[in-house]
Amino acid sequence: MENITRDPLNPFPWYDLMRKNRPVFYDERNGIWHVFRYTDVKKVLSDHSSFSSSEGRVESSSNPIGSSIISTDPPRHTRLRSLVSKAFTPKRVQEMAPRIREIAEELAQKIADNDECDLVEDYSGPLPVIVIAELLGIPPGDRKKFKKWSEALVSGTSEGMDDTSTEYFDPQTAMAGYFREVIEMKRKNPGNDLISSLLEAELDGEKLSEFDLLGFCVLLLVAGNETTTNLITNALLTLSGNPEEYGKILNDRTLIPAMIEEVLRFRSPVQSMFRTCIRDTELGGFTIHNGEPVLAWIGSANHDDEEFTESEKFIMERSPNRHIAFGEGVHFCLGAPLARLEAKIAMETLLEKAGRVTVRKDAKLEPLGGVIVFGVQHLPVKTEK
């Protein structure tokens, strides 16, 4: 088999090679199964009776994500999601649209007033942080801490293999301590924010425990921050490389939702997810045994020619577009509507204020650490007014 290594900036040739030659692959170096084809990835993500999200997770006060909704299986997951959904409703998300646009306009105007900027630092980074902070009821002065914690958590899982590393736990410890104080404050003085709503959420007389609430707050901060930042960044990066499609967007803003869906497929902000096999399961001609970890490559699945015609092309009006960028099954991302709304408003506002914004030709792109979140640390761009 041709020897191609995974380029963190362009992993797609490696995915293609693996889908064709080793679609289900056992890596003896670290004892992990890797799954690359669309149908197999969907099965791993959706079949919670065979592939667990909670098995092998560490539950401790320094690891709230380890026992959050993303790291649980039914029936516990079902109850947690039902409780959280009561506060995190589609109506609540839509009500945020005017404020998201207000934040985006303020940030985009600064870009329009300058010929060059760093899109991540000046736009796609701060926008989700401000939105999540306001949603949770966090003081504006603490936003920089939020961003620092989420970036440290993402980069700390450098190979996506060691959830017990000091780098992984320290940001969670800091976030847990911070949110404990906020939760206590909201318990005494509730407001019109998500944490106050979560404290009141009830299902059959049951409320979220403090640890469950901590897990959701930390998860929302990291997932709602890093994922949306990279969705917006990846959209601009992709459009810059596809000037014809970019021109269509500039002439017809109603194409933005379709563009976002194709970006989610083409440059999925989340490239992989972990599961643990909990009963011997046949996949792609191999038997994955009980207790063995599995890495499902979402980024590869979304480039599978068996599912997507001309998968390596960015086709903005692709239909159907059954990507799995937000996961599959019971763990389909609860925050997907908010991420889509933020990305739509972010792109509309950026184009309205600054016109065509493109990546500078001399830009040296640096990938984010790890195998889960996909994006770049900085994106130097220029306006073409």
Secondary structure by P-SEA (a helix, b strand, c coil): ccccccccccaaaaaaaaaaccccccccccbbbbbccaaaaaaaacccccccccccccccccccccccccccccaaaaaaaaaaaacccaaaaaaaaaaaaaaaaaaaaaaaacccccccccccaaaaaaaaaaaacccccaaaaaaaaaaaaaaaaccccccccccccaaaaaaaaaaaaaaaaaaacccccaaaaaaacccccccccaaaaaaaaaaaaaaacaaaaaaaaaaaaaaaacaaaaaaaaacccaaaaaaaaaaaacccccbbbbbbccccccccccccccbbbbbcaaaaaacccccccccccccccccccccccccccccccaaaaaaaaaaaaaaaaaaccccccccccccccccccccccccccccccccc
